[in-house]
């Protein structure tokens, strides 16, 4: 009886195997790839020395921006290819979308990281979706969560603590990347955003009768001529004309960086960052008033070196100058305005590479804020509280493992 059922089921099994084989071939032919990164460890976060506010001490299992993604291409002939990518953020430590400070991490969840569809053509690449604009430093300053858990926080240009530019992954974005000529190419981005509100919001929702003329533009220019490389990043965002009565808030970011790869696996890089906010929509207590035009800049360097084929050393340091443009100054430490809003920061780390995909690391990250500075590891989602008290000095000592697949 069992044999009869087995023989009767063989044609179905054979058909299923044929279908599976066909699917596998189609998968390979379309060039679809599953990829990702797991970056998890144990750290100690301390923030002491605040002008006002309690000291913070945390021992944590952390996730340093792990991800899972799918990407692929289809050759259309004639030098044209269809391309797509769908990338999701994953928290290995909790399985939720919560960051270490308890708030929602807007990049953790189904395809909330870079997710787009587009075309590769002889004239360049055209893509549309949710895409990274301005903030990535590529191979010139790659440390952060590519190698370890964190780096000098303002190197991405997303925030100086006091000035939140917050341009990273942009919804509803169109991007064009030129072909590479003479070692150089460029990416131009625009987001035709429409949502009014107290600040810039990249959303497709707009109230009836409201203006929908908010915009975000970005430009990245890259050049590489071994052993040197350079990159320029510029981004500008503005709110809708009716978002804030009497004001038109906007934000501008500028980054310039260069690297010298003086031997295989070894590089020295320098970076300069400037963030500017115009027509501040909401006053910041003890810092700036509504309508202020603010700016802040910083600079720093990064170093990486493979001392053996298995051991890599990393270091970086940066100096953030005091902000400018504050008009809100009152007596006392809580009302310093732009005074003492600067910071210094450094990172030292070592990695042991088990393979090209897997490594363990130990790192020390430190920020020394001045009395009215609030620079923290927010961009890496490793800050312990949503808003750091002015003058606190966050430090993270970590042991972690990173696996790329």
N, C-alpha and C positions, 0 to 999 in steps of 0.2 A: 504494500500500500504506500509506504513511504517512498519506495523507489519510483512508483508510478508518478507521485507528485513531484519528485525530483526531476524525472525526465520531462514531465510536462512544463516544469518551470525553467528548464534550460534555455529554450528560445527567448524567454523574457529576460533572463540574465544576460544572454548574448546581446540582445537589443539594447539593454541598459548599458552594457560595457561599451558598445559601439557609440551610443549617445554620449557617454562620459568621455570617450576618447576624442570624439568630434569637438566637444566643448573644450577639452584641454588644448587641442590644436588651435581652435579659434582664439582661446585665451593667449596662447603664445604668439599667434600671427598678429593680433591686435596690439601686442607690446604692452599689456597691462602688468603693472608691478604692484605688489603689496610691500609696503615699507613702514618703518617706524623707528622709535627710539624710546627706551626705558631709562630714566635717570632718577635713581632713588638713593636715599642715604639717611644717616643719622646726624643731626646737627645740634649745636647749642647757640641760641640767639640771646644776646644781652644788649640792652639799650639803657645806659646810665648817663647821669650828668645833665638831665633836662633842666631848663630854666624854671619850669613849673610842670608838675606831673610826676607820677610814680616811676620808679625804675622797672624795667621789664626783664624777666628771666624766663626762658623757655628751653626745654629739651624736647626735640621733636624728631619724628620720622617725617621726612619731606619728600615731595616729588618736584623735580626741577624741569618742568615743562615737557613731559613725555608726550608722545603723539603716535597715531596710527593713521596711515594714509593709503590711498590708491591713486595711481597715475598711469597714463598710457598714451599711446599715439597710434594713428592709423595713416599709413602712406597713401595719399590720394593721387600721387603721380605728378609729374611736371614740377617737382620741387615744393609741393604743398603737402602739409601734414595736419591732420586734426589732432589736437592735444587736449587733455583734461587732467585735472587733479582734484581730489576730494580728501581733505586732511582734517582729522578730528583730534582734539586735545584729550588726554587721558590722565587722570590722577591715580597713580598706582598706590598711593598711600591710603586713600579713603574710598576710591571708586565713585566719588561724587564730584560736583563742580565747585566745591568750597576751596578757597585759597587758605593759606596759613593764618590769615587775619580773620577768618570766619565769613568773609564776604564771598559773593559769587565771582568766580574767575570767568571772565567773558570769553576766554579762548579755550575753555574746557567744555566738551560736549560734541555732539554729532556735527562734524564738518564746519566747526567754527574757526578753524585755522585757514590757511590759504586754500581756497576752493574756487576753481574757475574752469572755463571751457574756452578754446580759442583755435587759432590757425597759425602754423608756421609757414611762412611764404618766403620767396626770394627777397622780398622787400622788408622782411622782419617778422616779428611775432605780434599778433593781436589777441588779447585775452580780455574776458569780462567775468566779473564775479566779486568775491571777497578776497582782497589781495593786499600784500605787504607794500606799503608806501613809505619811503624816507628812512625808516628806523634801522634797517639791517646794515651791518658793517662788513658783511661778506668775509673773505679770507684775510682781510687786512688786520682786523681785530676780532678774531673768532672765539675768544675764550668762553665767557658766559656759560650757557647750558649746552654749547656744542662740545666743550671739553670737560667742564666741571659744573658747578651749581650756579655761580654768580660772578660778577665782575664789577668794576667801577660803575655805579648806577647811572650816571648821567652820560655815559659814552653812547648810548642809543639815541640821545637827543629827545627822548619822549617826555622827560620831566627833570627839573632841577630841584624837586622838592617843593619850592615855593611857586614855581611857574609850571603848571601842568599843560604842556602842549598836547600830549595824548594823541599823536598820530602814529598808528602802527598798522593794524589790519583794518582796511577800509571797506565798508559795504558798498555795493552798487558802483564798483569802480571799473573803469575802462583803462587798459594799459597797452602801450605800444613800445616794443623794444627793437631798436635798430639792429641791422646786421653789424658784425664786428669788422672794423676797418682799421688797420694799423694798430691793432691791439686795443682799440677803444670802441665802446658802444654806449648807448644811453637808453633809459626807460622814462617815458612820459606817461603820467597818470592824471585822470580827472574823475571826480565823483560828482555827478549832478544831483546833489542831495537837496531835499525839499522840506525837511521838518523844522518848524519854528520852535523856539524854546529859549531858556535863559542862556544857553551856550550852544556851541555847534553840535548838532546831532545828525549822524549820517543814517537817515531812515527814509523809507519811501512814503511814510505817512505825513499828510499835511492837512491842517484844519480847513474847512470850507471858507473861501474868501481870503485866506492867508497868503502872503507872498511865498514863493518857492524858488528863491534865488540864492540859497546857500550853495557854496561851492568849495571843493577841495582840489588843489592841484599839486602835483609832485614831479620832481625831476631828479634822476640819478644818472650821473656820468661816471663811467668806469674806464680805467686804462691800465694795461699791464704790458710791461716790456721787461721781461726777466733780466735781472733779479728784482726789479722795482714794480710797484703798483701804486695807484692813486684812485681816490673816489671823492666825488662831490655830491652831496644830497641837499636838496632844497624842497621845502613843502610850505604851502600856504592854505589856510582854511578861513572861511568867513561865515557868519551866521546869515540867516534870512534878514532882509532889510526891515522887517517888522517884528523881529524876535524880541528885541529889547528896546523899549521906548527911549528915544533920544540917543541911542548908541548903535554902533555896528561892530560888535566884538569880532576880533580876528586873531589868528595866531600864525607865527612864521618860525620855521626851524631851518637852521643852516649847519651843516657838518662838512668839514674838510679833513681828509686823512691820507696818509701815505705810508707805505711799508717797504722795507728792504730785506729781502730773503738772502741773507749773507752766506748761507750754506743750506743744503737740504735739511728740512725739518727745523730750521732756525730762522727767526724773523724779529726785527725791531720795527715798531710802528709808532706814529705820532698822530694825534687827533685834536681838532679844535671844534667846539660846539657853541652855538648861540641860539637861544630861545627868546622870542619876543611875543608879548600879548598886548593887543591894542584895544582900547575901550573896554576895560575890565567890567564884566556884567554884574558881578557880585562882590561886595567888599570882603576883604580878608582881615579879620580882627588882628590888630597889632602889626599889620604889614602894609596893606594897600587899600585905597579907597575906590569906590565905584567910579568908572571912567578913566582910571589911571592907564598910562601906556608904560609897560614894564619890559625890561630886557635883562638878560643874565647870560654870561658866557663862561666857558671853562676850557681847559686843555689838559692833555695827558699823554702818556706813552704806554705801550704794551710790549712785552717780550716773551718769546717762546723758544725753547731749545731742546732738542733731543740729545741727551748726553750719552745715551746708549740706544740701540734699536728698540729697547723696551721701556726706557725711562724718559719722561718728558718733564721739564721744569717750566713754570709759567709765572709771570709777574706783571703787574700793571699799577699805575698810580695816576691820580688826577687832582687838579686844583680847580675848584669852582669859585669864581669871584662873587662879590656881593652884587645883588640885583640893583637895578637903577630905575628911577621913575616913580617911586613911592611918594605920595602926598599925605599919607596917614601916619603921623608921628605924634605920639603923646608921651608924657613922662613915664619912666619905668621900663623895666625889661620887656613887658608885654606889649609895648608900643614902640618898638625900635624902628619901624618902617623898613627901609631897605638895608639899614645898618646891620652888620653881623649876620647876613643871610648866606654867606659863603660856606664852603666846606672843603676838606681834603679827604681823599679816599685811596685805599690801596688794596691789592690782592696779591697773595703768594700761594702757589699750589704746586703739587707734584702728582704725576700720574704714572701708573704702571700699566702697560699695554699687554694684555694676555694674547690679543690678536688684533687684526685691523678693525674688528667690530666691538670688542669688549675691553674695558679698562676699569681700574679702580683708582680713586683719587683721594687726596687729603688737601683741604684748602682753608685759608684764613682770609676773610673779607672784613674790612674795617672802614667805617665812615666816622670822621671827626667833624661834626657840625659846629659852626660858630653859634653864639648865644641865641640867634633868631633863625637858624637854619633848620630845615626839616628833611634833608636828603635821606632816603631809605631805599630798601631793596624791593620797591613796589613793582617795578617792571619785570622782575624775575618771579613775582608772586611769592616772595619769601619774607615779606614784612610781617611782623607779629600783630600789629594793630593797624586799623585803617588809616589813622592820622597820627603821625609821630609828634610828640611834644617838642616844641622848639628847643634846640640846644642838646637834645639827646644824641648819643653816639652809638649807633647800632653796630654790632659785631657778630659775625657768624663764623663758627669753627665747625667744619663738616668733614665727614668720611662718607664717600659715596661710590656707587657702581653705575656705569653707563654701558648700555648695550644697544647697538644699532643693528637693525635687520631689514 
